[in-house]
Amino acid sequence: LGSGSIIHSMEPIVGYSPEKSQNMVLMGGLTKYVPITKITFFLGTLSLCGIPPLACFWSKDEILHDSWLYSPIFALIAWFTTGLTAFYMFRMYLLTFDGYLRIHFQDYSSLNSTKNSSFYSISLWGKGTLKKVNRNFFFSNMNKNKVCFFSKDIYKINKNVRSKIRDFSTYFRNRYTYMYPHESSNTMLFPLLVLVLFTLFIGSIGISFNGRAIDLDLLSKWLTPSTILFHQKGNSYEDWYGFLSNAFFSVSIALFGLLIASIFYGSIYSSFKNMGLINFFLKTGPKRIILDKIKGVIYNWSYNRGYIDIFYTGIFTMSIRGLAELTQFFDKYIIDGILNGIGVASFFMGEGIKYMGGGRISSYLFLYFSYVSIFLFIFILFFFSSFSLPNSQFS
């Protein structure tokens, strides 16, 4: 719902065009334009990342703990997936709400026409060709005529330009044309707020903080036995230790993904940016070379969608295509060849028989009696040979 609300807020600016209204490259800085959507989106992002005490934390924490007890391989896969979820969710949040609105920096036509644009390498999956990302991409400066996506310069709007923008928005106000996004209607905001309440408090259902059982009329059958975390008797220390130790690893993985996303995709003015840490990684030296190689591998892996499409194309698509070509060859040259051969043979036989008929009844009678005589001769020959065979055996 948060994504739909953002799309609705972008459509009055770019029109009904999914390539524009759903492109995070054209967004940014939506915090001051859609604050309610931003808050709900942020809480939903943290919940999906598994940050306590939001709803998804409880299920994700239990899944990670139980997967480690079941199999270390499944646990590593689950932990890796948790980190990727946190990274991509926070990446989406930063590109959408952090920084400044980028739709007025560069028009969309030039965005599509140039493949060398810095916007192009972080476009949505499937919207462009694969290319290797420059290692200095996030901190590079473009030409003076262009505006870098992560530029460090602050671009001030001239007063004359401000007046023209104000006149433009006033002139087209009746046509629902806006220069900036606006908050969605109450019909869309109300479900967002309701779901935020569930996100905040639904995780506490079924958890007993005093050691007593919970009796809920609607959910009692679903939540039996209830989860008891904090006993006031006996082994409360062990319960606290087990809960905090399990939560520590799951939350650490999620926070690591959030940190990586904030370093790579956070705005230069963002509070998430730690310039000291960034400068530490940007220092030249052997460590910088190793980090650049690691970063290049990660970016290529991410930009190529984890090479899932390549694997799918090589294993499934090419195999099915080869089987289809083999079936087509068998159908075209074997099945169709037999049928076409019968047809061609029938055609030539018909052409040959056609010249045997002259249209005279006497000729047809002659041929008829000739064939009958031949069959009678063959019949008599076999009849007498079979009749003489027993006599020879008797003698």
Contacts in CASP RR format, 6 or more apart in sequence:
PFRMAT RR
TARGET T0000
AUTHOR 0000-0000-0000
METHOD contacts of the structure
MODEL  1
LGSGSIIHSMEPIVGYSPEKSQNMVLMGGLTKYVPITKITFFLGTLSLCG
IPPLACFWSKDEILHDSWLYSPIFALIAWFTTGLTAFYMFRMYLLTFDGY
LRIHFQDYSSLNSTKNSSFYSISLWGKGTLKKVNRNFFFSNMNKNKVCFF
SKDIYKINKNVRSKIRDFSTYFRNRYTYMYPHESSNTMLFPLLVLVLFTL
FIGSIGISFNGRAIDLDLLSKWLTPSTILFHQKGNSYEDWYGFLSNAFFS
VSIALFGLLIASIFYGSIYSSFKNMGLINFFLKTGPKRIILDKIKGVIYN
WSYNRGYIDIFYTGIFTMSIRGLAELTQFFDKYIIDGILNGIGVASFFMG
EGIKYMGGGRISSYLFLYFSYVSIFLFIFILFFFSSFSLPNSQFS
1 40 0 8 1.000
1 188 0 8 1.000
1 191 0 8 1.000
1 192 0 8 1.000
1 195 0 8 1.000
2 37 0 8 1.000
2 40 0 8 1.000
2 41 0 8 1.000
2 192 0 8 1.000
4 188 0 8 1.000
5 34 0 8 1.000
5 37 0 8 1.000
5 184 0 8 1.000
5 188 0 8 1.000
5 189 0 8 1.000
5 192 0 8 1.000
6 27 0 8 1.000
6 30 0 8 1.000
6 34 0 8 1.000
6 37 0 8 1.000
6 41 0 8 1.000
6 96 0 8 1.000
6 181 0 8 1.000
7 21 0 8 1.000
7 22 0 8 1.000
8 184 0 8 1.000
8 188 0 8 1.000
9 30 0 8 1.000
9 33 0 8 1.000
9 34 0 8 1.000
9 37 0 8 1.000
9 181 0 8 1.000
9 182 0 8 1.000
9 183 0 8 1.000
9 184 0 8 1.000
10 20 0 8 1.000
10 21 0 8 1.000
10 22 0 8 1.000
10 26 0 8 1.000
10 27 0 8 1.000
10 103 0 8 1.000
10 181 0 8 1.000
11 21 0 8 1.000
12 176 0 8 1.000
12 177 0 8 1.000
12 178 0 8 1.000
12 181 0 8 1.000
12 182 0 8 1.000
13 103 0 8 1.000
13 177 0 8 1.000
13 178 0 8 1.000
13 179 0 8 1.000
13 180 0 8 1.000
13 181 0 8 1.000
14 20 0 8 1.000
14 21 0 8 1.000
14 26 0 8 1.000
14 103 0 8 1.000
14 108 0 8 1.000
15 21 0 8 1.000
19 127 0 8 1.000
20 26 0 8 1.000
20 108 0 8 1.000
22 124 0 8 1.000
23 123 0 8 1.000
23 124 0 8 1.000
23 127 0 8 1.000
24 92 0 8 1.000
24 95 0 8 1.000
24 96 0 8 1.000
24 122 0 8 1.000
24 124 0 8 1.000
25 95 0 8 1.000
25 102 0 8 1.000
25 111 0 8 1.000
25 119 0 8 1.000
25 122 0 8 1.000
25 123 0 8 1.000
25 124 0 8 1.000
25 149 0 8 1.000
26 102 0 8 1.000
26 103 0 8 1.000
26 108 0 8 1.000
26 111 0 8 1.000
27 95 0 8 1.000
27 96 0 8 1.000
27 97 0 8 1.000
27 101 0 8 1.000
27 102 0 8 1.000
27 103 0 8 1.000
28 95 0 8 1.000
28 96 0 8 1.000
28 97 0 8 1.000
28 98 0 8 1.000
28 99 0 8 1.000
28 100 0 8 1.000
28 101 0 8 1.000
28 102 0 8 1.000
29 96 0 8 1.000
29 97 0 8 1.000
29 98 0 8 1.000
29 99 0 8 1.000
29 100 0 8 1.000
29 101 0 8 1.000
30 37 0 8 1.000
30 38 0 8 1.000
30 96 0 8 1.000
30 97 0 8 1.000
30 101 0 8 1.000
30 181 0 8 1.000
31 38 0 8 1.000
31 97 0 8 1.000
31 98 0 8 1.000
33 101 0 8 1.000
33 180 0 8 1.000
33 181 0 8 1.000
33 182 0 8 1.000
33 183 0 8 1.000
34 181 0 8 1.000
34 182 0 8 1.000
34 183 0 8 1.000
34 184 0 8 1.000
35 183 0 8 1.000
36 183 0 8 1.000
36 189 0 8 1.000
36 192 0 8 1.000
36 193 0 8 1.000
37 183 0 8 1.000
37 184 0 8 1.000
37 189 0 8 1.000
37 192 0 8 1.000
38 97 0 8 1.000
39 196 0 8 1.000
40 192 0 8 1.000
40 193 0 8 1.000
40 195 0 8 1.000
40 196 0 8 1.000
41 93 0 8 1.000
41 96 0 8 1.000
41 97 0 8 1.000
42 93 0 8 1.000
42 97 0 8 1.000
43 54 0 8 1.000
43 196 0 8 1.000
43 199 0 8 1.000
43 200 0 8 1.000
44 54 0 8 1.000
44 196 0 8 1.000
44 199 0 8 1.000
45 89 0 8 1.000
45 90 0 8 1.000
45 92 0 8 1.000
45 93 0 8 1.000
46 54 0 8 1.000
47 54 0 8 1.000
47 55 0 8 1.000
47 56 0 8 1.000
47 57 0 8 1.000
47 199 0 8 1.000
48 56 0 8 1.000
48 85 0 8 1.000
48 89 0 8 1.000
49 56 0 8 1.000
49 82 0 8 1.000
49 85 0 8 1.000
49 86 0 8 1.000
49 89 0 8 1.000
49 90 0 8 1.000
49 254 0 8 1.000
49 257 0 8 1.000
49 258 0 8 1.000
50 56 0 8 1.000
50 57 0 8 1.000
50 60 0 8 1.000
50 61 0 8 1.000
50 82 0 8 1.000
50 86 0 8 1.000
50 250 0 8 1.000
50 251 0 8 1.000
50 254 0 8 1.000
51 57 0 8 1.000
51 251 0 8 1.000
51 254 0 8 1.000
51 255 0 8 1.000
52 61 0 8 1.000
52 247 0 8 1.000
52 251 0 8 1.000
53 200 0 8 1.000
53 203 0 8 1.000
53 204 0 8 1.000
54 199 0 8 1.000
54 200 0 8 1.000
54 203 0 8 1.000
55 198 0 8 1.000
55 199 0 8 1.000
55 200 0 8 1.000
55 202 0 8 1.000
55 203 0 8 1.000
57 203 0 8 1.000
57 247 0 8 1.000
57 250 0 8 1.000
57 251 0 8 1.000
58 203 0 8 1.000
58 207 0 8 1.000
60 82 0 8 1.000
60 250 0 8 1.000
61 246 0 8 1.000
61 247 0 8 1.000
61 250 0 8 1.000
63 78 0 8 1.000
64 75 0 8 1.000
64 78 0 8 1.000
64 79 0 8 1.000
64 82 0 8 1.000
64 246 0 8 1.000
64 249 0 8 1.000
64 250 0 8 1.000
65 246 0 8 1.000
65 250 0 8 1.000
67 74 0 8 1.000
67 75 0 8 1.000
67 77 0 8 1.000
67 78 0 8 1.000
68 75 0 8 1.000
79 249 0 8 1.000
79 253 0 8 1.000
82 250 0 8 1.000
82 253 0 8 1.000
82 254 0 8 1.000
83 253 0 8 1.000
83 254 0 8 1.000
83 256 0 8 1.000
83 257 0 8 1.000
84 257 0 8 1.000
85 254 0 8 1.000
86 253 0 8 1.000
86 254 0 8 1.000
86 255 0 8 1.000
86 256 0 8 1.000
86 257 0 8 1.000
86 258 0 8 1.000
86 261 0 8 1.000
87 257 0 8 1.000
87 258 0 8 1.000
87 260 0 8 1.000
87 261 0 8 1.000
88 261 0 8 1.000
90 257 0 8 1.000
90 258 0 8 1.000
90 261 0 8 1.000
90 262 0 8 1.000
90 265 0 8 1.000
91 261 0 8 1.000
91 264 0 8 1.000
91 265 0 8 1.000
94 261 0 8 1.000
94 262 0 8 1.000
94 265 0 8 1.000
94 266 0 8 1.000
94 267 0 8 1.000
94 270 0 8 1.000
94 272 0 8 1.000
95 122 0 8 1.000
95 265 0 8 1.000
98 265 0 8 1.000
98 266 0 8 1.000
98 267 0 8 1.000
98 270 0 8 1.000
98 272 0 8 1.000
99 266 0 8 1.000
99 267 0 8 1.000
99 269 0 8 1.000
99 270 0 8 1.000
100 267 0 8 1.000
100 269 0 8 1.000
101 180 0 8 1.000
101 181 0 8 1.000
102 119 0 8 1.000
102 149 0 8 1.000
104 179 0 8 1.000
105 147 0 8 1.000
105 155 0 8 1.000
106 117 0 8 1.000
106 119 0 8 1.000
106 146 0 8 1.000
106 147 0 8 1.000
110 117 0 8 1.000
111 117 0 8 1.000
111 119 0 8 1.000
111 120 0 8 1.000
114 120 0 8 1.000
115 129 0 8 1.000
115 131 0 8 1.000
117 146 0 8 1.000
118 137 0 8 1.000
118 140 0 8 1.000
118 142 0 8 1.000
118 148 0 8 1.000
118 149 0 8 1.000
118 150 0 8 1.000
119 149 0 8 1.000
120 128 0 8 1.000
120 131 0 8 1.000
121 131 0 8 1.000
121 133 0 8 1.000
121 134 0 8 1.000
121 137 0 8 1.000
121 303 0 8 1.000
122 149 0 8 1.000
125 305 0 8 1.000
130 303 0 8 1.000
130 304 0 8 1.000
131 303 0 8 1.000
132 296 0 8 1.000
132 300 0 8 1.000
133 296 0 8 1.000
133 299 0 8 1.000
133 300 0 8 1.000
133 303 0 8 1.000
134 140 0 8 1.000
135 292 0 8 1.000
135 295 0 8 1.000
135 296 0 8 1.000
138 150 0 8 1.000
138 264 0 8 1.000
139 150 0 8 1.000
139 278 0 8 1.000
139 282 0 8 1.000
140 148 0 8 1.000
141 148 0 8 1.000
141 151 0 8 1.000
141 152 0 8 1.000
142 148 0 8 1.000
142 151 0 8 1.000
147 155 0 8 1.000
150 266 0 8 1.000
150 267 0 8 1.000
150 268 0 8 1.000
151 268 0 8 1.000
152 268 0 8 1.000
157 165 0 8 1.000
165 179 0 8 1.000
168 179 0 8 1.000
169 177 0 8 1.000
169 178 0 8 1.000
169 179 0 8 1.000
183 189 0 8 1.000
205 216 0 8 1.000
205 219 0 8 1.000
205 223 0 8 1.000
206 214 0 8 1.000
206 216 0 8 1.000
206 219 0 8 1.000
206 223 0 8 1.000
206 226 0 8 1.000
206 227 0 8 1.000
207 226 0 8 1.000
207 227 0 8 1.000
207 228 0 8 1.000
207 229 0 8 1.000
208 214 0 8 1.000
208 226 0 8 1.000
208 227 0 8 1.000
208 228 0 8 1.000
208 229 0 8 1.000
208 230 0 8 1.000
209 229 0 8 1.000
209 230 0 8 1.000
210 230 0 8 1.000
210 232 0 8 1.000
211 228 0 8 1.000
211 230 0 8 1.000
211 231 0 8 1.000
211 232 0 8 1.000
211 233 0 8 1.000
213 226 0 8 1.000
214 220 0 8 1.000
214 223 0 8 1.000
214 226 0 8 1.000
216 223 0 8 1.000
228 239 0 8 1.000
229 239 0 8 1.000
229 243 0 8 1.000
230 236 0 8 1.000
230 239 0 8 1.000
230 240 0 8 1.000
230 243 0 8 1.000
231 239 0 8 1.000
262 270 0 8 1.000
262 272 0 8 1.000
262 273 0 8 1.000
263 273 0 8 1.000
263 274 0 8 1.000
263 277 0 8 1.000
263 278 0 8 1.000
266 272 0 8 1.000
266 273 0 8 1.000
267 273 0 8 1.000
281 288 0 8 1.000
281 291 0 8 1.000
282 288 0 8 1.000
301 307 0 8 1.000
304 310 0 8 1.000
357 363 0 8 1.000
357 364 0 8 1.000
END
